[in-house]
Amino acid sequence: MSKQPNLGRGLDGLLPADFDNSVLLDSGERVQQIKLTQIHPNADQPRKRFDDSALRELADSIMQHGVLQPIIVSTSSDPGPYEIIAGERRWR
């Protein structure tokens, strides 16, 4: 089996270099990098237990292939500036 050259490169591996990603965003949304210390989990997250072995497996996959889909956050006032909307397992 040959290695897929774009695997682990996220959207950069799938989209051409001249792709205008602004078409993917709704008004007021943007893609940015933020510090992990500014992110907190959503208190309304239905999943309360996270399997340690599954998290280790996910961490190994991220180390090998990179993050294939970034987490989604929203602004929040308490206890920090950003709250996780989707991707808490990747954040952990």
C-alpha positions in Angstrom: 0.0 0.0 0.0 1.5 3.3 -1.0 1.6 6.2 1.4 -1.0 9.0 0.6 1.1 12.2 0.1 -1.5 14.6 1.5 -2.6 12.6 4.6 -2.0 14.6 7.8 -1.7 17.9 6.0 -5.2 19.0 6.9 -7.0 21.1 4.4 -3.7 22.2 2.9 -3.3 18.7 1.5 -6.8 18.7 0.0 -7.2 22.2 -1.4 -5.1 24.0 -4.0 -2.7 26.7 -2.8 -4.7 29.4 -4.4 -8.0 28.3 -2.8 -10.0 31.3 -1.3 -11.0 29.8 2.1 -13.2 32.9 2.9 -16.0 31.2 0.9 -16.1 28.6 3.7 -16.8 31.0 6.4 -20.1 32.7 7.4 -20.1 36.4 8.2 -18.2 37.0 11.4 -16.4 33.6 11.4 -12.7 33.3 10.9 -10.0 30.7 11.2 -7.3 31.5 13.7 -4.8 29.9 16.1 -5.4 30.4 19.7 -3.6 29.3 22.9 -4.9 26.1 24.5 -5.0 28.0 27.8 -7.7 30.2 26.4 -10.0 27.3 25.7 -12.4 25.5 28.1 -14.8 22.6 27.6 -18.5 23.2 27.1 -20.4 22.6 30.4 -23.3 21.3 28.3 -21.2 18.6 26.6 -23.3 15.4 26.8 -20.2 13.2 26.9 -19.0 13.2 30.6 -16.6 10.3 30.5 -13.6 10.0 28.2 -11.9 6.6 27.7 -8.2 7.0 28.5 -7.1 4.3 26.0 -9.2 5.9 23.3 -7.7 9.3 24.0 -4.2 7.8 23.9 -5.0 6.2 20.5 -6.3 9.5 19.2 -3.2 11.3 20.5 -1.0 8.8 18.7 -2.9 9.3 15.5 -2.6 13.1 15.8 1.2 12.7 16.4 1.5 10.5 13.3 -0.9 12.2 10.9 -1.5 15.7 12.4 -4.9 17.2 13.2 -7.1 16.4 10.2 -10.0 18.6 11.5 -9.5 21.5 13.9 -11.7 22.0 16.9 -14.5 24.5 16.7 -14.8 27.1 19.5 -17.1 30.1 20.2 -16.4 33.2 22.3 -17.3 32.8 25.9 -17.1 35.1 29.0 -16.7 32.5 31.7 -14.2 31.0 32.6 -12.2 31.9 29.5 -12.5 33.6 26.2 -13.3 30.5 24.1 -15.7 27.5 24.7 -15.4 24.3 22.7 -18.3 23.6 20.4 -16.9 20.5 18.6 -13.7 18.5 19.1 -13.3 18.2 22.9 -11.6 14.8 22.5 -8.9 16.4 20.2 -8.5 19.2 22.8 -7.9 16.7 25.6 
